[in-house]
Amino acid sequence: MDERLPQYLHKPVQILWFGSDEFVLVITVIFVAVIVGGMLGWALVAGLLLFVPWLRTKPRGFIPHMAWRWGLVRWSNYPGPTQTRFYE
């Protein structure tokens, strides 16, 4: 089985001109906007057009860390977002 590695490991994986996390966000929002339709669908697309440039000012991995902070994602062997003390 062949594994494909990027040429430079410090560069993010890109699909079209989006990073991998941006691409998932764009596809999800467009999919939901098509299903919802109408003014709400257009509002989702407009929100996406405002969110992506703001997201590009943040460091890589900002979306998964934001999901962890909100409690949407749980990482194994890692303290939760509400813990103030951690002993290894």
N, C-alpha and C positions, 0 to 999 in steps of 0.2 A: 504494500500500500504506500503510495507516494504522499508525502506531506508537503504542502507549499508554504514556505516561509517568506516573509517580506525581505527585500534586499537590505533594508536598514531597519534594525529592530526598534530603534527609538521613534520611528515615524508611525503614525496610526494607520490602520487599514482604511482605505478610502473606497467608497462605492459612488461612482459619478464624481461629484465635487463635495460630497458629504462624508464626514467621518462615520464610523460604524454605528455609534450611538445616535448621532443625528439622523442617519438614514432610517433606523428603526422608528424613531419619533415621527419623522416625516411620513413614512408609509402608514403608520398607525393613525395619525391625524387625518390623512387623506381618506383612508378607508372608512373611518367613522364619519367624516363629513359627507361622503357619498351616501352612506346609509341613512344618516339623519336628514340631509338635504335642506333646502330652503335657506332662510337667513341664518339659522344656527350653524349650518354647514359652512357658509361663507364666513361667519364669525370665527369658527375654528381655524380656517385657513388664514384669516387675517391675524389671529393670535399667533399662529405658527410663524408667519412672516415677521412678526415682531420678536418672537422668542429666539429664533435661530441666530440672528446677529448678536443678541445679548449673550447667548450661550457661547458664542465663539470668543467672547472676552474672558471666559472662565477657563481654568486649567482642565487638562484632559481628565476624564473620569468624574466630572462634576455631577452628571445625572445619576450614576449609581450611588454616589455618596449622598446626594440629596434624597434619593429614595430610602437609603438607610436611615438618614436623619429623621424622616417622616414616619419611620417604622414600617415601610412597605416591603423591605428586603431584610433578610436576616442572614448574616455571614457566620459560618461555623468558626468556632474558636475565637470569637471576637466579641467584645462587650456590646451591649445594647446602647442605643443613643441616650437613654435616660440615666445610665450609670455614671456616677461621679468619681468612684474609686475602682481601681483595677489592680489586682495582685496577681503577678505571674507565678 
